[in-house]
Amino acid sequence: MRIQAKTGRIKEVAAETDTTRRLQTMPGVGPIVALAVEAFAPAMASFKRGRDFAAWLGLVPQQHSSGGKERLGRVSKAGQADIRQLLIIGAMSRLSWLGRKSIAAGSWLDRMLARKPKMLVAIALANKMARAIWAMLTKGEDYSDPALIAAA
């Protein structure tokens, strides 16, 4: 009973601000993720691009590049752990059995799932979600599905 009451209160608080309402239009981002981004992330204007925000969260690979040869290592995990973990959980929910119904055949996500481990795909999706969050908040727009835009 108390869990349902707390969950309902979180949904009410998340519906109050424009930022959290906007973030919840993205698949995999619920009220808890939206509130965490609003509460713990600095202003998006402090990041030059979406990759910088994803790097702040620790969702980009470490670079070991030299002499013009690009070598990418494992995901750094350096940065804001709370939001990173919530984004990965949201990405895993998109990759679950129910979430897979919304993945278009032939999309990059479908191709990645066919050849990579599920957790690696979830981290790549969380990286894309972080970049999309940065774009949504800097432009002041709701989420628009890239697959639908390409089809139009």
Buried (B, 14 or more C-beta within 10 A) or exposed (E): EEEEEEEEEBBEBBEEEEBBBBBBBBBBBBBBBBBBBBEEBEEBEEBEEBBBBBBBBBBBBEEEEEEEEEEEEEBBEEBBEBBBBBBBBBBBBBBEEEBEEEBBEEEBBEEBBEEEEEEEBBBBBBBBBBBBBBBBBBEEEEBEEEBEEEEE
